[in-house]
Amino acid sequence: MNSARITFGDKVRIRSSNVTEALGIAGQTGIVYGSTTPTITGVRVIGNPPEDYAISVTLDGRNDQLWFAEDLLEFVDHQTDTTVAIAGRRLIRDEKGEWREVKSQ
């Protein structure tokens, strides 16, 4: 497992394993859209998470949401300069993966 948790907005690569190879997704990249506790939400998780935690990834070129055990994901980058608008606030991501509010001018 990675030393720092993979979080919303990160770009990740799917690690090669028996299950990701069988699904034809090993080596593909995508963006993280969230995380969950599978025993509560009932999502289908790809892999065998060592803890009750799964990460949502939308792979490049696909529209569906897939849930992964964290050990099947390899961090690529924080998608620096990604912007999001939430509840009237605009946030931009820096090179460290932190979200900073952009003040309206």
C-alpha distances in whole Angstrom, upper triangle without the diagonal:
4,7,9,9,10,13,17,18,15,16,13,14,13,12,14,14,17,17,17,19,22,21,22,19,17,17,18,18,18,18,16,19,17,15,17,17,18,20,22,23,23,21,20,16,15,13,13,10,10,11,14,12,13,13,16,17,20,20,23,26,25,26,25,21,19,16,13,10,7,5,9,9,9,10,14,16,17,21,23,26,25,28,28,31,30,33,35,33,32,28,27,23,23,22,19,18,21,23,27,30,33,36,39,42
4,5,7,8,12,15,16,13,14,12,13,13,12,16,17,20,20,18,21,24,23,23,20,18,17,18,17,17,17,15,18,17,15,17,18,20,22,24,24,24,22,22,18,17,16,16,13,13,14,16,14,14,13,16,16,20,20,22,26,25,26,25,22,19,17,14,12,8,8,10,9,8,8,12,13,14,18,20,23,22,25,25,28,28,31,33,31,29,25,24,20,20,18,16,15,18,20,24,27,30,33,36,39
4,7,9,12,16,17,15,16,15,16,17,16,19,20,24,23,22,25,27,27,27,24,22,21,22,20,20,19,17,20,18,17,19,20,22,24,25,25,26,25,25,21,21,19,19,16,15,15,17,15,16,16,19,19,22,23,25,29,28,29,28,24,22,20,17,15,11,11,14,12,11,11,14,14,15,19,20,23,23,25,26,29,28,31,33,30,29,25,24,20,19,17,14,14,17,20,23,26,29,32,35,38
4,6,9,13,14,12,14,13,15,17,17,20,21,25,24,22,25,28,27,27,23,22,21,21,19,18,16,14,17,15,14,17,18,20,23,24,24,25,23,24,21,20,19,19,16,16,15,17,14,15,14,17,17,20,21,23,27,26,27,26,22,21,19,16,15,11,12,14,12,11,9,13,12,12,16,17,20,20,22,22,25,25,28,29,26,25,21,20,17,16,15,12,11,13,16,19,23,25,29,32,35
4,6,10,12,10,12,12,14,15,16,19,20,23,22,20,24,26,24,25,21,20,20,19,17,16,14,11,13,12,11,13,15,17,20,20,20,22,20,20,17,18,17,17,14,14,13,14,11,11,10,13,14,17,19,21,24,24,24,22,19,18,15,13,12,8,10,13,10,11,9,13,12,12,15,17,20,19,20,20,23,22,25,27,25,24,20,19,16,17,16,13,11,13,15,19,22,25,28,31,34
4,7,9,7,9,8,11,13,14,18,19,22,20,18,22,24,22,22,19,18,17,16,14,12,10,8,10,9,9,13,15,17,20,20,19,21,18,19,16,16,16,17,14,15,15,15,12,10,8,10,11,14,15,17,21,20,20,19,16,15,13,11,11,8,10,11,8,9,7,10,10,9,12,14,17,16,18,18,21,21,24,26,23,22,19,17,14,15,14,12,10,12,14,18,21,23,27,29,32
4,6,6,9,10,13,15,17,20,22,25,23,21,24,26,23,24,20,20,19,18,15,12,9,7,8,7,8,11,14,16,20,19,18,20,18,19,17,17,18,19,16,18,16,16,12,11,8,10,10,13,15,17,20,20,19,18,15,15,13,13,13,10,13,14,11,12,10,12,11,9,11,13,15,13,15,14,17,17,20,22,20,18,15,15,12,14,14,12,9,10,11,15,18,20,24,26,29
4,6,9,11,14,16,18,22,23,26,24,21,25,26,24,24,20,21,20,18,14,11,8,5,5,5,8,12,15,17,20,20,18,20,18,19,17,18,20,21,18,20,19,18,14,12,9,9,9,11,14,15,18,18,17,16,13,14,13,14,15,13,16,16,13,14,12,13,11,9,10,12,14,11,12,11,14,14,17,19,17,16,13,13,11,13,14,13,9,11,10,14,16,18,22,24,27
4,7,9,13,15,18,22,24,26,24,22,24,26,23,23,19,20,18,16,13,10,6,5,6,8,11,15,19,20,24,23,21,23,20,21,19,20,21,23,21,23,22,21,17,15,11,11,10,11,12,13,16,16,16,16,14,15,15,15,17,15,18,17,14,14,11,11,9,7,7,9,11,8,10,10,13,14,18,19,17,15,12,11,9,11,12,12,8,10,10,13,15,17,20,22,25
4,6,10,13,15,19,21,24,22,19,22,24,22,21,18,17,16,14,10,8,6,5,8,10,12,16,19,20,24,24,22,24,21,21,19,18,20,21,19,21,21,20,17,14,11,11,9,11,12,13,16,17,17,17,15,15,15,14,15,13,15,14,11,10,7,7,6,5,6,9,12,10,12,13,17,18,21,22,20,18,15,13,10,11,11,11,8,11,12,15,18,19,23,25,28
4,7,10,13,16,19,22,20,17,20,22,20,19,15,15,12,11,7,6,5,6,10,12,14,18,21,22,25,26,24,24,21,21,19,18,19,21,20,22,22,22,18,16,12,12,9,10,10,10,14,14,16,16,14,14,15,14,15,13,15,13,10,9,6,5,5,6,6,10,13,11,14,15,19,20,24,25,23,20,17,15,12,14,12,13,11,14,15,18,21,22,26,27,30
4,7,9,13,15,18,17,14,16,19,17,16,12,11,10,8,6,6,6,7,11,13,14,17,20,20,24,25,23,23,20,19,16,15,16,18,17,19,20,20,17,14,11,11,8,10,9,10,14,14,16,16,14,13,13,11,13,10,11,10,6,5,5,5,7,9,10,14,16,15,18,19,22,23,27,28,26,24,21,19,16,17,15,15,13,17,18,21,24,25,29,31,34
4,6,9,12,15,15,11,13,16,14,13,9,8,6,6,4,7,9,10,14,15,16,19,21,21,25,26,24,24,20,19,16,14,14,17,17,19,20,21,18,15,12,13,10,11,9,10,14,14,16,16,15,13,13,11,13,11,11,8,6,5,7,7,10,12,13,17,19,18,21,22,26,27,30,32,30,27,24,22,19,20,18,18,17,20,22,25,28,29,33,35,37
4,7,9,12,11,7,10,13,11,10,7,5,5,6,6,8,11,11,15,16,16,18,20,19,23,24,22,22,18,16,13,11,11,14,14,17,19,19,17,14,12,12,9,11,9,11,14,14,16,15,14,11,11,9,10,10,9,6,5,6,9,10,13,16,16,20,23,21,24,24,28,28,32,34,32,30,27,25,22,23,22,22,20,23,24,28,30,32,36,37,40
4,6,10,10,7,9,12,12,11,9,6,6,8,10,12,14,15,18,18,18,20,21,20,24,26,24,23,20,18,15,11,11,13,14,16,18,20,17,15,14,15,13,15,13,15,18,18,20,19,17,14,14,11,11,10,8,5,6,6,10,11,15,18,19,22,25,24,27,28,31,31,35,37,35,33,30,28,25,25,23,23,21,25,27,30,33,35,38,40,43
4,7,8,6,6,10,10,10,8,5,7,10,12,15,17,18,21,21,21,22,23,22,25,27,26,25,21,19,16,12,11,14,15,17,20,21,20,17,17,17,16,17,15,17,19,19,21,20,19,16,16,13,13,13,10,7,9,10,14,15,19,21,22,26,29,27,30,31,34,35,38,40,38,36,33,31,28,29,27,26,25,29,30,34,37,38,42,44,46
4,5,5,6,8,10,10,10,7,10,12,15,17,19,19,22,22,21,22,22,21,23,26,25,23,20,17,14,10,9,11,13,15,18,20,19,17,17,18,17,18,17,19,21,20,23,21,19,16,15,12,12,13,10,8,11,12,16,18,21,24,25,29,32,30,33,33,36,36,39,42,40,38,35,34,31,32,30,29,27,31,32,36,39,40,44,46,49
4,6,5,6,9,10,11,9,12,15,17,19,22,22,24,24,23,23,23,21,23,26,25,23,20,17,14,11,9,12,15,17,20,21,20,18,19,19,19,20,18,21,22,21,23,21,20,17,16,14,13,15,13,11,14,16,20,21,25,27,28,32,35,33,35,35,38,38,42,44,42,41,38,37,34,35,33,32,31,34,35,39,41,43,47,49,52
4,5,5,6,9,9,9,12,13,16,17,20,19,21,21,20,20,21,18,20,23,22,19,17,13,11,7,7,10,13,16,18,19,18,15,16,16,16,17,16,19,20,18,20,18,17,13,13,11,11,14,12,10,13,15,19,21,24,26,27,30,33,31,33,33,36,35,39,41,40,38,36,35,32,33,32,31,29,32,33,37,39,41,45,46,49
4,5,5,6,5,5,9,10,12,14,17,17,19,20,19,20,21,19,22,24,22,20,17,14,12,8,8,12,14,17,19,20,18,15,15,15,13,14,13,15,17,16,18,16,15,12,12,10,11,13,12,8,10,13,16,17,21,23,24,27,30,28,30,30,33,33,36,39,37,36,33,32,29,31,29,29,27,30,31,34,37,38,42,43,46
4,5,5,6,5,9,11,14,16,19,20,22,23,23,24,25,22,25,28,26,24,20,17,15,11,11,15,17,20,22,23,22,19,18,18,17,17,15,17,18,17,20,18,18,15,16,14,15,16,15,11,13,15,19,19,23,25,26,29,32,30,33,33,36,36,40,42,40,38,36,35,32,33,31,31,29,33,34,37,40,41,45,46,49
4,5,8,9,12,13,16,18,21,22,23,24,23,24,25,22,24,27,25,22,19,16,14,11,12,15,18,21,23,23,22,19,19,19,18,18,16,18,19,17,20,18,18,15,16,14,16,18,17,13,16,18,21,22,26,28,28,32,34,32,35,34,37,37,41,43,42,40,38,37,34,36,34,34,32,35,36,39,42,43,47,48,51
4,6,8,11,11,14,15,18,19,20,21,21,22,23,20,23,25,23,20,17,14,13,9,11,15,17,21,22,22,21,17,17,16,15,15,13,15,15,14,16,14,14,11,13,12,15,17,16,13,15,17,20,21,24,26,26,30,32,29,31,31,34,34,37,39,38,37,35,34,32,33,32,32,30,33,33,37,39,40,43,45,48
4,6,9,9,12,14,17,19,21,22,22,24,25,23,26,28,25,23,20,17,16,12,14,17,20,23,25,25,23,20,18,17,15,14,12,13,14,13,16,15,15,13,15,14,16,18,17,14,15,16,19,19,23,25,25,28,30,28,31,31,34,34,38,39,38,36,34,33,31,32,31,31,29,32,33,36,38,39,43,44,47
4,6,6,9,10,14,15,17,19,19,21,23,21,24,26,23,22,18,16,14,11,12,16,18,21,23,23,20,17,15,14,12,11,9,11,12,11,14,13,13,11,13,12,14,15,15,11,11,13,16,16,19,21,21,25,27,25,27,27,30,31,34,36,35,33,31,29,27,28,27,27,25,28,29,33,35,36,39,41,43
4,6,9,11,15,16,19,20,20,22,23,22,25,27,25,24,20,18,15,12,12,16,17,20,22,23,20,17,16,16,13,14,11,12,14,14,17,16,16,13,14,12,14,14,13,9,10,11,14,14,18,20,21,24,27,25,28,28,32,32,36,38,36,34,31,30,27,28,26,26,25,28,29,33,35,36,40,41,44
4,7,10,13,15,18,20,21,23,25,24,27,29,27,26,22,20,18,14,15,18,19,22,23,24,22,19,17,16,13,14,10,11,14,14,17,17,17,15,16,14,15,15,14,10,10,9,12,11,15,18,18,21,24,23,26,27,30,31,35,36,35,32,30,27,25,25,23,24,22,26,27,31,33,34,38,39,42
4,7,11,13,16,18,19,22,24,23,27,28,25,25,21,19,17,14,16,19,20,22,24,24,21,18,15,14,11,10,7,7,10,11,14,14,14,12,14,13,15,15,15,11,10,10,12,11,14,17,16,20,22,20,23,24,27,29,32,33,32,29,27,25,23,24,22,23,21,25,25,29,31,32,35,37,39
4,7,10,13,15,17,20,23,22,26,27,24,24,21,19,17,15,17,20,20,22,23,23,20,17,14,12,9,9,6,6,9,11,13,13,13,12,14,13,15,14,15,12,9,9,10,8,11,13,12,16,18,16,19,20,24,25,29,30,28,26,23,21,19,20,19,20,18,21,22,25,27,28,32,33,36
4,7,10,12,14,17,20,20,24,25,22,22,19,18,16,15,17,20,19,22,22,22,18,15,12,10,6,5,4,5,9,9,11,11,10,10,12,12,15,14,15,13,10,10,10,9,11,12,11,15,17,14,17,17,20,22,25,27,25,23,21,19,17,19,18,19,16,19,19,22,24,25,29,30,33
4,6,9,12,15,19,19,23,23,21,21,18,18,16,16,18,20,19,22,22,21,17,14,10,8,5,6,7,8,11,11,11,12,10,11,12,12,15,13,16,14,11,11,10,10,10,10,9,13,14,11,14,14,17,18,22,23,21,19,17,16,14,16,16,16,13,16,16,19,21,22,26,27,30
4,6,8,12,15,16,20,20,17,19,15,16,14,14,16,18,17,19,18,17,14,11,7,6,5,7,9,11,14,13,13,12,9,10,10,10,12,11,14,13,10,11,10,11,11,10,10,14,15,13,14,14,17,17,20,22,21,19,17,16,14,16,16,16,13,15,15,18,20,22,25,27,30
4,7,10,14,15,19,18,15,17,14,16,15,16,18,20,18,21,19,17,14,11,8,5,6,7,11,13,15,13,12,11,8,10,10,12,14,13,17,16,13,15,14,15,14,12,13,15,16,13,14,12,14,14,17,20,18,17,15,16,14,17,18,18,14,15,15,18,19,21,24,26,29
4,7,11,12,16,15,13,15,12,14,13,15,17,18,16,18,16,14,11,9,6,5,8,10,13,16,18,16,15,13,10,11,9,11,12,12,15,15,13,15,14,16,16,14,15,17,19,15,16,14,16,15,18,21,19,19,17,17,16,18,19,18,15,15,15,18,20,22,25,27,30
4,7,9,12,12,11,12,11,13,11,13,15,15,12,15,12,10,7,6,4,6,9,12,15,18,21,19,17,15,11,11,8,9,10,10,14,14,13,15,15,17,17,16,18,20,22,19,19,18,19,18,21,23,22,22,20,20,18,21,21,20,16,17,17,21,22,25,28,30,34
4,6,9,8,7,9,8,11,10,13,14,14,12,14,11,8,6,5,7,8,12,15,18,21,23,21,19,16,13,12,9,10,11,11,15,16,15,18,18,21,21,20,21,24,25,22,23,21,22,20,22,25,24,25,23,24,22,24,25,23,20,21,20,24,25,28,31,33,36
4,6,6,6,8,8,11,10,14,14,13,11,12,9,5,5,6,9,11,15,18,21,24,26,23,22,19,15,14,11,11,11,12,15,16,17,20,20,23,24,23,25,27,29,26,26,24,25,23,25,28,28,28,26,27,25,27,28,26,23,23,24,27,28,31,34,36,40
4,5,5,5,5,8,7,11,12,11,10,12,10,6,6,7,10,11,14,17,20,23,25,22,21,17,14,12,9,10,10,12,15,16,17,20,21,24,25,25,26,29,31,28,28,26,27,26,27,31,30,30,29,29,28,30,30,28,25,26,26,30,31,34,37,38,42
4,6,6,8,10,10,14,14,13,11,13,10,7,9,10,13,15,18,21,24,27,29,26,24,21,18,16,13,14,13,15,18,19,20,24,25,28,29,28,30,33,34,31,32,29,30,28,30,33,33,33,31,32,31,33,33,31,28,29,29,33,34,37,39,41,45
4,6,8,11,12,16,17,16,14,16,13,9,10,11,14,15,19,21,24,28,29,26,24,21,17,17,14,15,15,17,20,21,22,25,26,29,29,28,30,32,33,30,30,27,28,26,27,30,30,31,30,31,30,32,33,31,28,28,28,31,32,35,37,39,43
4,6,9,11,15,16,16,15,17,14,11,11,10,12,12,16,18,21,24,26,22,20,17,14,14,11,14,15,17,20,20,20,24,24,27,28,26,27,30,31,28,28,25,26,24,25,28,28,29,28,29,28,31,32,30,27,27,27,30,31,33,36,37,41
4,7,9,13,14,14,14,16,14,11,11,11,13,13,16,18,21,24,25,22,20,17,14,13,11,13,14,17,19,19,20,24,25,28,29,28,29,32,33,30,30,28,29,27,28,32,32,32,31,32,31,33,34,32,29,30,29,33,34,36,39,40,44
4,6,10,12,13,12,16,14,11,10,9,10,10,13,15,17,21,22,18,17,13,10,9,7,10,11,14,17,16,17,21,22,24,26,25,26,29,30,27,28,25,27,25,27,30,30,30,29,29,28,31,31,30,26,28,27,31,32,34,37,38,42
4,7,9,11,11,15,14,12,12,9,11,11,13,14,16,20,21,17,17,13,11,8,7,9,10,14,16,14,16,20,22,24,26,26,26,30,31,28,29,27,29,28,30,33,33,32,31,31,29,32,32,31,28,29,29,33,34,36,39,41,44
4,6,7,8,12,12,10,9,7,9,9,11,14,15,19,20,17,17,14,11,8,5,5,7,10,12,11,13,16,18,21,23,23,24,28,30,27,28,27,29,28,30,33,32,32,30,30,28,30,29,28,25,27,28,31,33,35,38,40,44
4,7,8,12,13,13,11,9,10,10,11,13,13,17,19,16,17,14,11,8,6,5,6,10,10,8,11,14,17,19,22,23,24,27,30,27,29,28,30,29,32,35,34,33,31,30,28,30,29,28,25,28,28,32,34,36,40,41,44
4,6,9,11,12,11,9,11,13,13,16,16,20,22,20,20,17,15,11,9,6,5,9,8,7,10,14,17,20,22,23,25,28,31,29,31,30,32,32,35,37,36,35,32,32,29,31,29,28,26,28,29,33,35,38,41,43,46
4,6,9,10,10,10,12,14,16,19,19,23,25,23,23,20,18,14,11,8,6,9,9,9,12,16,18,22,24,25,27,30,33,31,32,31,34,33,35,38,37,36,34,33,31,32,31,29,27,29,30,34,36,39,42,44,48
4,5,7,7,7,10,13,15,18,19,23,25,23,23,20,17,14,11,8,5,7,7,9,11,15,17,20,22,23,25,28,31,28,30,29,31,30,33,36,34,34,31,31,28,29,28,26,24,26,27,31,33,36,39,42,45
4,7,8,10,13,16,18,22,23,26,29,27,27,24,21,18,14,11,8,9,9,11,14,16,18,22,24,24,27,30,32,31,32,31,34,32,35,38,36,35,33,32,29,30,29,27,25,27,29,32,35,38,41,43,47
4,6,9,12,15,18,22,23,27,29,27,27,24,20,18,14,12,9,9,11,13,15,17,19,23,24,24,27,29,32,29,31,30,32,30,32,35,34,33,31,31,28,29,29,26,24,25,27,30,33,36,39,41,45
4,7,11,14,17,20,22,26,28,26,25,22,18,16,12,11,9,10,13,15,16,19,20,23,24,24,26,29,31,29,30,28,30,28,30,33,32,32,29,30,28,29,29,27,24,25,26,30,32,35,38,40,43
4,7,10,13,17,19,23,25,23,22,19,16,13,10,9,7,8,11,12,13,16,17,20,21,20,23,25,27,25,26,24,26,25,27,30,29,28,26,26,24,26,26,23,21,22,23,26,28,31,34,37,40
4,7,10,13,15,19,21,19,18,16,12,10,6,5,5,6,10,10,11,14,15,18,19,19,20,23,25,23,24,23,25,23,26,29,28,27,25,25,23,25,24,23,20,21,22,26,28,30,33,35,39
4,6,10,12,16,18,16,16,13,10,8,5,5,7,6,10,10,9,12,12,15,16,15,17,20,22,19,21,19,22,21,24,26,25,24,22,22,19,21,21,20,17,19,19,23,25,27,30,32,36
4,7,10,13,15,13,12,10,6,6,4,6,9,10,13,12,10,13,13,15,16,15,16,19,21,18,19,18,20,19,22,25,24,23,21,21,19,21,22,21,17,19,19,23,24,26,30,31,34
4,6,9,12,10,10,9,6,5,6,7,11,11,13,11,9,12,12,13,14,14,14,18,19,16,18,17,20,20,23,25,24,23,21,20,18,20,20,20,17,19,19,23,24,26,29,31,34
4,7,9,7,7,6,5,6,9,11,14,14,17,14,12,14,14,14,15,15,14,18,19,16,17,17,19,20,23,25,24,22,21,20,19,21,21,22,19,21,20,24,25,26,29,30,33
4,6,6,8,8,8,8,11,12,15,15,17,13,12,13,14,13,15,15,14,18,20,17,19,19,22,23,26,28,27,25,23,22,20,22,22,22,20,22,22,25,27,28,31,32,35
4,6,8,10,11,12,15,15,18,18,19,16,14,15,15,13,15,16,14,17,18,16,18,19,22,23,27,28,27,24,23,21,20,22,21,23,20,23,23,25,27,27,31,31,34
4,7,10,12,13,16,18,21,21,22,19,18,18,19,17,18,19,17,20,21,18,20,20,23,25,28,29,28,26,25,24,23,25,25,26,24,26,25,28,29,29,33,33,35
4,6,8,10,14,15,19,20,21,18,17,19,19,18,20,20,18,22,22,19,21,20,23,24,27,28,28,26,25,24,23,26,26,27,24,26,26,28,29,30,33,33,36
4,7,10,13,16,19,20,22,20,18,20,20,20,21,20,19,22,22,19,20,19,21,21,24,26,26,24,24,23,23,26,26,27,24,26,25,27,28,29,31,32,35
4,6,10,13,17,18,20,18,17,19,20,20,21,21,20,24,24,21,21,20,22,22,25,27,27,26,25,25,24,27,27,28,24,26,25,28,29,30,33,34,37
4,7,10,14,15,18,15,14,17,18,19,19,19,19,22,23,20,20,19,21,21,23,26,25,24,23,23,22,25,25,25,22,24,23,26,27,29,32,33,36
4,7,10,12,14,12,12,15,16,18,19,19,19,23,24,21,23,21,24,23,26,29,28,27,25,25,23,26,26,25,22,24,24,28,29,31,34,35,38
4,7,9,12,10,11,14,15,18,19,19,20,23,25,22,23,22,24,23,26,29,28,27,25,25,23,25,25,24,21,23,23,27,29,31,34,35,39
4,6,8,7,7,11,13,16,18,18,20,23,25,23,24,24,26,26,28,31,30,29,26,26,23,25,24,23,21,23,24,27,29,32,35,37,40
4,6,6,8,11,13,16,18,19,21,24,27,25,26,26,28,27,30,33,31,30,28,27,25,26,25,23,21,23,25,28,31,33,36,39,42
4,5,6,8,10,14,15,16,19,21,24,22,24,24,27,26,29,32,30,28,26,25,22,23,22,20,18,20,22,26,28,31,34,36,40
4,5,8,10,14,16,18,20,23,26,25,27,27,30,30,33,35,33,32,28,27,24,25,23,21,20,22,24,28,31,33,37,39,42
4,7,10,13,16,18,19,23,26,24,26,26,29,29,33,35,33,31,28,27,24,25,23,22,20,23,25,29,31,34,37,39,42
4,6,9,12,14,16,19,22,20,23,23,26,27,30,32,30,28,25,24,20,21,20,19,17,20,22,25,28,30,34,36,39
4,6,10,12,14,17,20,19,22,23,27,27,31,32,30,28,25,23,19,19,17,17,15,19,21,24,27,29,33,35,38
4,6,8,11,13,17,16,19,20,24,25,28,30,27,25,21,19,16,16,14,13,12,15,17,21,24,26,29,32,34
4,7,9,11,15,14,18,20,23,25,28,29,27,24,21,18,15,15,12,13,12,15,17,21,24,25,29,31,33
4,6,8,11,11,15,17,21,22,26,26,24,21,17,15,11,11,8,9,8,12,14,17,20,21,25,27,29
4,5,9,9,12,14,17,19,22,23,20,17,14,11,8,8,7,7,5,9,10,13,16,18,21,24,26
4,6,6,9,12,16,18,21,22,19,16,13,10,7,8,8,10,8,11,11,13,16,17,20,22,24
4,6,9,12,15,18,21,21,18,15,11,8,5,5,5,8,7,9,10,11,14,14,18,20,22
4,6,10,13,16,19,18,15,12,9,6,5,6,8,11,10,10,9,10,12,11,15,16,18
4,7,10,13,17,16,14,11,8,6,5,8,10,12,10,11,9,11,12,12,15,17,19
4,7,10,13,13,10,7,5,4,7,10,13,14,12,11,9,9,9,9,13,14,16
4,6,10,10,8,6,5,7,9,12,15,16,13,12,9,10,10,10,13,14,17
4,7,6,5,4,6,9,12,15,19,19,16,15,11,11,10,10,12,12,16
4,6,5,6,8,11,13,17,20,20,17,15,12,12,10,12,13,14,17
4,6,8,11,14,17,20,24,24,20,18,15,15,12,13,14,14,17
4,7,10,13,17,20,23,24,21,19,15,14,11,11,11,10,14
4,7,10,13,16,20,20,18,15,11,10,7,8,8,9,13
4,7,10,13,17,18,15,13,10,8,6,6,7,8,12
4,7,10,13,14,12,10,6,5,4,6,9,11,14
4,7,10,11,10,8,5,5,6,7,10,13,15
4,7,8,6,6,4,6,9,10,14,16,19
4,5,5,6,6,7,11,12,15,18,20
4,5,7,10,11,14,15,19,21,23
4,6,9,11,15,16,20,23,25
4,7,10,13,15,19,21,24
4,6,10,13,16,19,22
4,7,9,13,16,19
4,6,9,13,15
4,6,9,12
4,6,9
4,6
4
